[in-house]
Amino acid sequence: MQWQPLTSVEQLEQIKAESREHAVVIFKHSTTCSISATAKSRLERQWADVGLGQVTPYYLDLLSYRPISNKIAEEFSVRHESPQLLVIKDGECQYHGSHLGINLQEVKKLAS
């Protein structure tokens, strides 16, 4: 799994455009939260097993880039949570899960 850092609001337009070609994942992570660390570790361990090689994963450090998280909530009409995983496809959020309820099988269904 190769995380792409999400560090600017302008990248959201790029992500929406990219999502018209293939599904894109945004993972919102709090670097000081143990639940967030557990969710991130689970994602990284399960990514290859689930077969999500065609999905681009973006990583957002919430503590460093909180305004981007706010823009994501506004842009994709989802309530902010942390940790949170969103699947963007065709320019829209097709799935969002949070905490240990993040389900990579659901992500795989949408990515196919």
Secondary structure, DSSP 8 states (H G I E B T S, - for coil): ---EE---TTHHHHHHHHTTTS-EEEEEE-TT-HHHHHHHHHHHHHHHHHT-TTSEEEEEETTT-HHHHHHHHHHHT----SSEEEEEETTEEEEEEEGGG--HHHHHHHH-
